[in-house]
């Protein structure tokens, strides 16, 4: 287990397969960078994001509204939503839809 917010300092551990957030980062840019640490050796990887209403409330200092919108999305593909935020039209890889995210697995 590794717990730090200092991953931007050059950690390169290709064996990471799961990223777990106990609450969302304040921006989608941070979230994208942090989940990008998993699956670097080409293996399957997953990102788990746990939060409650306090974690995504307007009272949380520095929390971007896009993070709140991302967390509250319970219908569309979260991967596509995240990629759209960064200006990409569609994912480059064709994963099985039911394994993409929690919203896709509900379909």
C-alpha positions as CSV (number, residue, x, y, z in Angstrom):
1,X,0.0,0.0,0.0
2,X,1.2,3.5,-0.8
3,X,-0.5,6.6,0.5
4,X,0.8,9.9,-0.6
5,X,-0.1,13.1,-2.5
6,X,3.5,13.5,-3.6
7,X,3.3,11.1,-6.6
8,X,4.2,13.9,-8.9
9,X,7.8,13.7,-7.6
10,X,8.7,10.9,-10.0
11,X,7.4,7.7,-8.5
12,X,7.5,5.0,-11.2
13,X,6.0,1.8,-9.9
14,X,4.7,-0.3,-12.8
15,X,3.1,-2.9,-10.6
16,X,0.3,-0.6,-9.4
17,X,-3.1,-2.0,-10.5
18,X,-5.5,-0.2,-8.1
19,X,-5.9,3.5,-7.2
20,X,-8.2,4.2,-4.2
21,X,-9.4,7.7,-3.3
22,X,-11.0,8.1,0.1
23,X,-12.4,11.4,-1.2
24,X,-12.1,13.1,-4.5
25,X,-9.2,15.4,-5.3
26,X,-10.2,19.1,-5.7
27,X,-9.7,19.1,-9.5
28,X,-10.2,16.7,-12.4
29,X,-6.6,17.4,-13.5
30,X,-5.4,16.0,-10.1
31,X,-7.7,13.0,-10.4
32,X,-6.6,12.2,-13.9
33,X,-2.9,12.4,-13.0
34,X,-3.4,10.2,-9.9
35,X,-5.4,7.5,-11.6
36,X,-2.9,7.5,-14.4
37,X,-0.4,5.8,-12.1
38,X,-2.2,2.5,-12.4
39,X,-1.7,0.0,-15.2
40,X,1.6,1.4,-16.4
41,X,2.9,-2.1,-17.4
42,X,-0.1,-2.7,-19.6
43,X,-2.1,-4.7,-17.1
44,X,-5.7,-4.2,-16.2
45,X,-6.2,-1.4,-13.7
46,X,-9.0,0.2,-11.7
47,X,-9.6,3.4,-9.9
48,X,-12.0,3.5,-7.0
49,X,-13.4,6.8,-5.8
50,X,-15.2,6.9,-2.4
51,X,-17.0,10.0,-1.2
52,X,-19.9,11.3,0.8
53,X,-22.0,14.4,0.5
54,X,-19.6,16.4,2.7
55,X,-16.7,15.6,0.3
56,X,-18.5,17.1,-2.6
57,X,-20.3,20.0,-0.9
58,X,-19.9,23.6,-1.8
59,X,-18.3,24.2,1.6
60,X,-15.2,22.2,0.7
61,X,-12.5,24.7,0.0
62,X,-11.0,24.7,-3.5
63,X,-13.3,22.0,-4.9
64,X,-14.0,22.5,-8.6
65,X,-17.6,22.2,-9.8
66,X,-16.5,19.7,-12.5
67,X,-15.4,17.3,-9.7
68,X,-18.9,17.5,-8.2
69,X,-20.5,17.0,-11.6
70,X,-18.3,14.0,-12.2
71,X,-19.1,12.4,-8.9
72,X,-22.8,12.9,-9.3
73,X,-22.9,11.4,-12.8
74,X,-24.7,8.1,-12.5
75,X,-25.8,7.6,-16.1
76,X,-23.1,8.2,-18.7
77,X,-19.7,6.6,-19.0
78,X,-17.3,8.1,-16.5
79,X,-14.3,7.4,-18.7
80,X,-15.8,9.2,-21.7
81,X,-16.8,12.1,-19.4
82,X,-13.3,12.4,-18.1
83,X,-11.8,12.2,-21.6
84,X,-14.3,14.8,-22.9
85,X,-13.3,17.2,-20.1
86,X,-9.7,17.1,-21.5
87,X,-10.9,17.6,-25.1
88,X,-10.9,14.0,-26.5
89,X,-13.8,12.8,-28.5
90,X,-13.6,9.1,-27.6
91,X,-11.2,6.6,-26.0
92,X,-8.4,5.2,-28.1
93,X,-8.8,1.6,-26.9
94,X,-12.0,-0.4,-27.2
95,X,-12.6,-1.9,-23.8
96,X,-15.5,-4.1,-23.1
97,X,-18.3,-1.7,-22.2
98,X,-19.4,-3.5,-19.0
99,X,-15.8,-3.3,-17.6
100,X,-15.3,0.4,-18.3
101,X,-16.8,2.1,-15.3
102,X,-19.5,1.6,-12.6
103,X,-22.1,3.3,-14.9
104,X,-21.3,1.0,-17.8
105,X,-21.5,-2.1,-15.6
106,X,-25.1,-1.1,-14.7
107,X,-26.2,-1.3,-18.3
